[in-house]
Amino acid sequence: MNRRQFLASTSLAAGAVVTGCTTTTPAVRFTPKSRVIGANDDIRVAVVGFNSRGNDHIAGFRKLKGVRLVALCDVDSKVLEKGRADLAKDGIQVETYTDVRKLLESGEIDAVSTATPNHWHALLATWACQAGKDVYVEKPVSHNVWEGRQIVAAARKYGRIVQTGTQCRSNPGLREAIAWLHEGNLGQIQVARGLCYKPRQSIGNVTAPTQVADHINYDLWCGPSPLKPLMRSKLHYDWHWQFITGNGDLGNQGIHQMDIARWALGANTLSPKVFSVGGRLGYQDNGDTPNSQFVYHQYEKASLIFEVRGLPKSKEYQDARWTKSMPEYRGAQVGVVIHCENGYMVIPSYDSAKAFDKNGREIKAWKQSADHYANFVSAVRSRRSSDLNAEILEGHLSSALCHTGNISYQLGKKLTPEAIRERLQDSPDAAESFSRLSEHLIANGINLEAQPLVLGETLRMDVKTEKFIRNDRANQLLTREYRKGFEVPSRV
């Protein structure tokens, strides 16, 4: 929605659509409340945000020995009451909160686990560290690059254990496969390619603001993001597809595979060079994140390419078969393919991998999973962040690779296919990704001359400062303007 449309909608709505709001109050200055956890003490956990992924947090923590669920928090009163009632049926009594600031004031909570929308992750995690709580934060850990680094700083300053929800890192199958790869068994890595080929249909195209239900505190739901009328038909989940709150499939599903690809490369910084090509094609709706995209990260030793596909194999499958007819690359739809000088490795799931020689013959396979929540709890007891399989720094770096790819896209221009091919002549791997992306879109009935893709701006980064070199516009997108009372602390 542009500025003119927003002003028009607000004047028409006259505030009527923003229901369930409270008056925003200044951010709480938390007094750290933590305790030394004895060997026989239960770890007291609160789950914040559980309309979707957070339910897995509840199920995961309640089954662990020595862990006790003591609180739930959600801005949707119906979700909150259902969560409380479901636990009560099993004899588990919890405190309930609508405002996470009140929850964090409690001295009866040791750790906070959160699966809120992306725009809340960094603020909640940073506040929790300041309040003396350990944190399990879902992926991506941040909505932008700067605030991810702020969580890392808060974890270090307050000595907190902060785990990222990239559970692949805990699975022995992948840990062993990556170690085998790092031993050089397939030779030098040439390209690590992440894949997110996942069905994404239209979220609808409303032209007037949608009324938010009275049982949802929309003011708190927006939190750090601007309090604007809801310009999509559904509040929950579809926030992923608007940059104001989400990060597209790069930061939704793709962050898992981005993390594995970076892990495979052994890259412990952001990439010195990044650009993206993509667009939101196949339908017109209220989303503004790409449903078709690739991001090219150039590291010194090898490249990392990430590919997003939201449309099915071809136009004929844009019906009831859409969700079961996605394209594949080397047998994977949501996974990672690592190209090496003596073969390649395919990681098609969270806990398995297969290695192939140059002729495509399978030479080794791995498959084994483990409990990521248990790894977090173990580190909470030991007080050693090194015991975490997905410590917050790892989460920040992988999340930031998604963000910088999207920044390139947001600063880009629509160009003809021929013009994009010409610009990619010096990057053969990127050119190959573009060719396959173009073929896929054409198969879905899209004329790329009439509906051109965006060629993102090529951005170069100082990996020590995590700022772009001589590009003020790009650096402005490393952070955002925060709403009063919901500012991610600049000094943690």
N, C-alpha and C positions, 0 to 999 in steps of 0.2 A: 504494500500500500504506500503510495507516495504522499507527500506532505499535504497536497490539495485534497486528496481523498480522505486523509485522516481528519483534517479540519472539518470537512463536510460531514463525515460520519459522527464526529463528536458533537457538532452543533445539532444534528438531527436526533442523536441519541439522548442528548441532554443529561448524560450520566445514568440513564435508566438501565443500561445494559451491564454496568459494572456493579453487580450486586454481591452481597456477602462480604463487603469490605469493612475494614476497621481503619481507624486513623493511624497512620504510620508514626511510630515512636522512634526516638534515637536508638542506635544500636547499644546493647548492654555492654558495659565494661565488666568482663567476667573475672571473678575471683577464682583462681584454679582450685578445684576440689578433687583431689586424688588420694589414693591410699596405697600402702604397701600390701600387695596381695599375697597372702600366705599360701603354702602348698595345699592346704585343705579348704581354702576360701573359694566360693563360687565367683566367677567373673560375671558381673551384672551388666547386661546388654540392653540397649534401647535401639529400636529400629525406627527410622524416620523415612516416610514415603513408601507406601507399600500397596499402591493400587495395581501394580503390575510386578516388576522384577523384585520388589521388596518382599513379596510373599515367599520367594525362595530364600531370602535372608532369614525370615522368621522360621521357616522349616529347617534351614541349615543349622542355625544356632541352637534351636530348642532340642535337637537330637544329640548335641555334644555333651559329654560328661563334664561336670564342673562348670557348666555355663547356665545362667539363669536369665530368662527374659523378664525384664522388670518394667519396661515402658514402651509405648507406641506413640508415634506422632504422625499426624497427617492433616492437611488443610481441608480435606473432604470429610465432613462429619459422618456421612454414611459409611465411607470406607473405614474410618476410625472405629466406629461402633461395631461394625461387623468383625473387624480384627480382634477387638476386645472380647466380643461374645464368643467367637470361635475358640480363642484360647481358654476362656472360662469354662467351656464345655469339657475341656481336658484338665481342669483343675488348676490352670495357670492364671493367676491374678496379676494384672499389670496396671500401672498408672497410664493415663492417656493425656495427650497434649495436642493442641492445635498449633501453638506457636513454639517453634523449636528453641527460642531464647529462654522460655520458661523451663523447658526440659533441661537445658544445659546448666541452669542454676542449681540443679539437684546434686546433692552429695551422695546420692544413693545409686549412681550410675558410673560404671567404670569405662565402658566403651560404647561408642555410637556407630551404628551401621546404617548407611544411607543409600537409597535408590530413588532419590528425587529426580525431577528433570535436570538436564545438564547445567542449566544456568544457576542452579542452587549449589552444585557440588563443592566448589572452591570456598564459597562463603561459609557453608555449614562446616566443612572440614577444618577450616582455619579457626572459626569460633570454637569448635570442639577442642582443638589443641589448646587454645587459650584458656578454656574452662577445665583443663586437666584431664580430658578424656582421650582414650585411644580411639582410632578411627578406621573403619572399613568403608571405603568410598568407591562407589561404582564407576565404571568407565563411561565416557572419558572423565578423567578426574577434574577437568576444567571446561569452561566454555570458551576460553581464549588462552593464549600462551602465557601472558603475564601472571594471571591469577593461579595458574598451575605451579609456577615457580614460587608463588607466595605460600602455597600449602607446604612445599618442601622446606621453606624457611621457617614456617611455624612449627613443623615437626621437629626440626633441629633445635630451635630455641627452647621449646618446652619439653624436649625429651620424650616425645610421644611416639607410639607405635602406629604407623599409618600404612595400611595395606590397600593396594589397588585391586579392583574386581576383575582382573584379567586372569581367570582361573586356569587358563592353559599353562601358566607358569608353574603350577603345582603338580601337573600331571607327569608321572615318571616316564610315560611313553614319549612325550615331547622332550623332556629334559635329556633323556638318553639319546634321542635322535639328533638333537642340536649339538650335544657333546661329540657325538660320532662325526657329525659334519665338521665341527671345529678342529677335529683331529686331522682333517685333510683327506678323508677317505674318498671323496669325490673330486679332489683337487681344488683349485682356487674357485671361489664363488664369483660368478660373473654378473648375475642379476637375481635379486630376491623380488618375487612378484606376489603381491597380496591380491586376493579376489573377494569381492562381495557381490555375487550374482544372486540377488534376492528379490522376489516379486514385490513391486511397489506400485499400487494403483492410485488413481486420483483421490485426493482428499476432499474434492468438491470445490465449488467456486462460488462462495457467497459474496454478495455485493453490499450487504448491510451487516452491521455487527450482530453477532450471536449473543443471546442473553446467557449469562452464566448462572447456573442454578444456585438457589439460596443456600444450599447446604455446603457450598464451596466458598472458602474465604479467598476470594480472587486477589485481594491485595497481597496476602501472604504467598499465594501461588506465584505471583509475578516476582515478588522478592527483589533481587538485584536488577531485574530487567524493567523497562518502562511499563508503567501502568496504563495500557492502551486498551481500547475496545477489542474484543476477540474477533478477529477476521478469519475465521475458519469455522466449519460446522461443528467440530468436536474439540473440546479442550484437551482431553487426555490423549496421550500417545502421539497424535499428529503434530504436537509441538516440535518433534524431531525434524520436520520438513520446512521449518521457518528459522532463518538465521538468528532471529531475535532471541530465541530460546534454545534452538537445537543446532546440530552440526551436520545434518544430512546423514547418509549412510556411512560416510567416513567415520563419524563420531558415534554412530549407533552400533551397528554390527561390525563395521570395518575396523574399529579400533583394536579388536582382538587380533585380527590378521595383520594389521599394521605392526602391532607389538611383536608378533612372532617373526615377521620379516626383519624388523630391526634387530631382534635377538639373534637371528641367524647370521646377520651381517656383523654382529659384535660391535655395532655402532653405539657409542655412549654420548653422543651429542646430537643436536639437530643437524639437518643437512646444510652444507654450505650453499647449495643451489636447489631451487625448487620452481616448478611451473606445473600448471594443470590445464587440461582441456575438458570441456564438458558442457552440459546444458540440461534443462528440464524439458523433455520432449515427449511427444506421444499423446499429450492431453494438456489442457489449460486449467489450472486450479489455483488455490491459494498458497501453494507451496512455492518457495523460492530457492531451495537447495537443489543441486543437480540430482537427477535420477540416472544419468549416464555420464561417466566421468573417468578420467585417469589422471593420476598425479605422479610426477616424475621427481624423485629426490636423487640428487647426485652426491655420492660420497667419494672419497679419494680412491678407495679400492674397488668399489662396485656400486651399482645403482639399485635403488629401491623403487619399484613401480607399483602403484596401487590402482586397481580397476573396479569400478562400480557399474553394475547393470541392474536396472529396475524393471525393464521391459522383458517380455518373454522371448523365446527363440525367434519368433516371427509374428507378423500381424495376425495370421490365422489363429494363433493361440491367445489372442486378447479377448478371451471369453472365460467361461468357467474353468478352463484348463490352465489359466495364467499362472496360478500358484504352483503348478506341478510341471511347468514346461520352460524352465529357465535354461540358458546356455551353459556350457561347461568349458573348462580349459584343462586339458590333460587329466580329465576325470574328476576335477574339482569344481564346485560351484561357490562355496564359501570356504576358502582355505588359502594355502600358500604353496607356490611352486618356486623352488630354488634351483636356478640353472648354474651348473658348475662345468669346469673344463672336461671332466671325465664322466659326466652323467647329470642326473637331476634328482631332487627329492620332492615328493608331493606330500603335503600335509592337508588332508581333506576334512579333518575334524579337530575337535579340541584335544583329543588324547591319542591320536594315531599318526603314523607317518610311514612312507615307503620310499626306498631308494632304488633308483634304476640306473643301469649303465647307458652308454651312448646309443645303444641299439634298442632301448626301451625294455630291456629284460630286468625284472625285479631281482634285486640282489640282497635286500634286507628289509625287514618290517618291524615296527614297534607298535604296541597298543597297551596302555595302562593308565588309569585315572587315579586321582587322589582328592582329598577334601581340602579345598582352599580356605574355607572358614576355620578348619582345624589348624591349619598353618598359622593363621592370624592369632588364634587363641594361644597357641604354643609360644609365639613371640611376645604376646602380652604378658605371659607368665615369666618368660626368661628376661624380659626387658632388653632384648638385643634385636635391634632393627635388622641386623644382618641375618637373622633367622627367617625373615620374610622372603617368600618367593617372588613377590611383586611389590617391593618397597616403593614408596610414593615417588621417588626420583624416576624409577622406571616408568611409572604411570604418567608422570609429567612429560617425559620425553616422547613417548609414543602418542600421547594425546596431542602434543604440540605439533607433531608431524602432520596430523590430520588438519589442525588449524592453519598451518602455513600453506598447505595445499589449497584450502578453501580461500585464504586471503588472495593467493594468486588468481584464483577463479573470479573472485569478486572485483578484482581490479582489471580484468581482461576485457577483450573486445570480440564481438562476433565477426568471424571471417569465413570466407568461402573455403571449401575443402582444399582447393588447390593452394590457396594462400597459407593454410596451416601446414600442408605437406612441405611447402618451400621453407617455412620457418623451422621445420623439424629435421632438415637434411643432415645436420651435424649430430643428431641423436638417433641412431638406427633403432635402438630398442623402443624409444618413444614413438618413432615413426611406425613401427610394427604394431604397437598398441593402438595407435590412431587408425590404422588400416582396419584392424579387427573391430574397433568401436564403430567405424563408419559402416562397415558391412552389416553389423548388427542393427544399426538404426535404419538402414535402407531396407533390410528384411522386415522391419516393422512399419514400412510404408512412409518413412520420413524422407522428404526431399531436402538434402542438406544445403542446397543452393537457396531454397526459399526459407528454410528454417535452420540457419547456420549455427554451428557450435561456437562456443566462446574459447578463444585461445587466451589463457591466463597470462598475466605478466610474469616474466622471468625475474625471480627475486634471489638476491645473494645475501647471505646472513653471516654476521660475526657470531660464531658459535659460542664464544666465551661470554659475550654480553647478551646473547639471544635477541639481538636487534638487527633489522635489515640494514644493509649498507647503502647510504645515500638514497633513501626512499622514504620520505616523510609520510606519504599516503599509506604505505604498507605498515609502517611503524604505528600509525594511529590505530590500525586494526589489531594490533597485538593485545589491546585491552579494550575497555568500553567505559562509557560514562555510567556510573552506578547511581541508583536511586537513594535519596537521603534515608539513612537508617539501615540501609542494606549494602553499605560499601565494603568490598573486600579490603581489609586493612592494608594500607601501603607500608606501614611499619608494624610488623607482627609482634 
